[in-house]
Amino acid sequence: MDDLDKIIAESQTAESQAKTRAYVLRHGGVVYEADPKYPGEIIAVSPNGTRRRGRIINRNFVPLE
């Protein structure tokens, strides 16, 4: 297994994904997650923990009302 394969395999672990999510939130970014209850919709998680359900339309997050 070469280095790229190792990096890809590690990035798919739950631990690695949790670390990445925490890093993004610490630095003020929004994390987008799939919404398993509603296929085609996503959840935007703000750094303060606020969660909003919506869709991406024309490359912009549009919250559902």
N, C-alpha and C positions, 0 to 999 in steps of 0.2 A: 504494500500500500504506500503510495507516495504522499508527500506533504499535503497536496491539495485534497486528496481523498480523506486524510485525517481531519483536516479543517472542516470539510463538508460534513463528515460523520459527527464531529463534535458539535457543530452548530445545530444539529437536529435533536440534541438531547434536551430534556425538560430543564435540567440545571443550567445549561448554556443559554437557553431561551429566557429563563427567569433573570439571569445576570444581565443579558442584553436589555431586557425590558426595564430593569431597575436603573441601568446606566442612562438610558434615554430619558426616563422620568426625572432622574436627578439633574439632568442638564436642561430641563425645561421644555422638552419635546412632548408631543402628543403621540401616544401609542395606539395604533389601530388593530383591532382584533376581529376575527370572524364571529358572527353571532350564530351559534349552533341551533338556536330555536327558530331563527328566521333566515333561511338561506338567501343570499343576495344582499343582505344587510350587514353592516359592520357596527362595531362599538368603538367610539373614540374615547380614550381614557386620558384625561388631562393630568398634568403633574400634581394638581391638588387632589386627585382621586375622583373628580367628577366624571361620570360616565354618561355618554349620549349615544343613542342609536341613530343610525342614518345610512346614507348611501354616498358613493363617490359619483359625482356627475360632472363631466367635463373637467376632470382632475381636481375637483374641489369637494370637500366634505359638506354634505347638505343634511342637517339634522331632520329627523322625521318629527312631525308635530302630532 
